[in-house]
Amino acid sequence: TIGSLFQQCAGIPFSADEYEVAEFVREQNVEIRSTKVHKGEALFEVNSYDDQMLCRNLHMKYMGSRYVEVSFPTKEEALMMINPFARNTSGGSHSRGGGFGFRDQRMGGGP
């Protein structure tokens, strides 16, 4: 189901594209199915729970001069990131500003 194998990364360089994000993730020997990059954040889908756990190793790693924060969006958050105008299934509210931007599922603070 959507959301269960998605990862969100914040701190991606603004100049990075989907290919560069995929290369960054491959450092952990993880292949990704799909990637969406927008304004310094990326949402990507991995193939398995094991791959998702390997992505934890990317948390606080540097991509260029920026450190990347990895989070695990809920199903609702992943849907909202993909379609910021989708209705929230848990209560009917609209997006909190559109696109990516959910930061409450972070694994830790900055350096």
C-alpha positions as CSV (number, residue, x, y, z in Angstrom):
1,T,0.0,0.0,0.0
2,I,1.1,3.6,-0.6
3,G,3.1,5.0,2.3
4,S,4.3,1.7,3.7
5,L,7.5,1.6,1.7
6,F,8.0,5.3,1.2
7,Q,10.8,7.4,2.5
8,Q,11.0,11.1,2.8
9,C,14.3,13.0,2.8
10,A,14.8,16.7,3.6
11,G,18.0,18.6,3.0
12,I,18.4,17.5,-0.5
13,P,20.3,20.1,-2.5
14,F,17.9,22.2,-4.5
15,S,19.8,21.5,-7.7
16,A,19.5,17.7,-7.2
17,D,17.2,15.7,-9.5
18,E,15.6,12.2,-9.3
19,Y,18.7,10.6,-10.7
20,E,21.0,12.1,-8.1
21,V,18.7,11.1,-5.3
22,A,18.6,7.5,-6.6
23,E,22.5,7.5,-6.7
24,F,22.6,8.7,-3.1
25,V,20.2,6.0,-2.0
26,R,22.2,3.3,-3.9
27,E,25.1,4.0,-1.5
28,Q,23.2,1.7,0.9
29,N,22.7,-0.9,-1.9
30,V,19.0,0.1,-2.1
31,E,17.2,0.4,-5.4
32,I,14.2,2.6,-5.5
33,R,11.0,2.3,-7.6
34,S,10.0,5.9,-8.0
35,T,11.3,9.3,-6.9
36,K,9.8,12.7,-6.6
37,V,12.0,15.7,-5.8
38,H,10.7,19.1,-4.9
39,K,12.3,22.1,-3.3
40,G,15.0,20.3,-1.3
41,E,12.9,17.3,-0.4
42,A,12.5,13.9,-1.9
43,L,9.9,11.2,-1.6
44,F,10.9,7.8,-2.9
45,E,9.5,4.3,-2.8
46,V,11.7,1.3,-2.0
47,N,11.1,-2.4,-2.8
48,S,11.0,-4.0,0.7
49,Y,10.9,-3.4,4.4
50,D,14.6,-4.4,4.5
51,D,15.4,-1.7,2.0
52,Q,13.5,0.8,4.1
53,M,15.5,-0.1,7.2
54,L,18.8,0.3,5.2
55,C,17.6,3.8,4.4
56,R,18.0,4.7,8.0
57,N,21.7,4.7,7.4
58,L,21.2,7.7,5.1
59,H,19.9,9.8,8.0
60,M,22.3,12.7,8.7
61,K,24.6,11.7,5.8
62,Y,25.8,14.5,3.5
63,M,24.7,14.9,0.0
64,G,27.1,17.5,-1.3
65,S,27.3,20.1,1.4
66,R,23.9,19.4,2.9
67,Y,23.0,16.8,5.5
68,V,19.9,14.7,4.7
69,E,17.2,13.9,7.2
70,V,15.3,10.7,6.6
71,S,11.7,10.2,7.8
72,F,9.0,7.6,7.3
73,P,5.8,9.3,6.2
74,T,2.4,7.8,7.1
75,K,0.1,6.7,4.3
76,E,-1.8,10.0,4.6
77,E,1.3,12.1,4.5
78,A,2.6,10.2,1.4
79,L,-0.7,10.8,-0.4
80,M,-0.6,14.5,0.5
81,M,3.0,14.8,-0.8
82,I,2.1,13.1,-4.1
83,N,-1.2,15.1,-4.5
84,P,-1.2,18.2,-2.2
85,F,-4.9,18.8,-3.0
86,A,-6.1,15.3,-1.9
87,R,-8.4,15.1,1.0
88,N,-7.0,13.9,4.3
89,T,-8.7,10.5,4.9
90,S,-8.5,11.0,8.7
91,G,-10.5,14.1,9.0
92,G,-11.1,16.0,5.8
93,S,-8.6,18.8,6.1
94,H,-6.6,20.0,3.1
95,S,-2.8,20.2,2.6
96,R,-0.8,22.2,5.0
97,G,0.8,24.4,2.4
98,G,1.1,22.0,-0.6
99,G,3.6,19.6,-1.9
100,F,6.2,18.3,0.5
101,G,6.9,19.8,3.9
102,F,5.9,17.3,6.5
103,R,8.6,17.4,9.2
104,D,7.0,15.8,12.2
105,Q,8.3,12.2,11.5
106,R,12.0,13.0,11.6
107,M,14.4,10.5,13.1
108,G,16.5,13.2,14.9
109,G,17.9,16.7,14.9
110,G,20.6,18.4,12.9
111,P,24.3,18.1,13.5
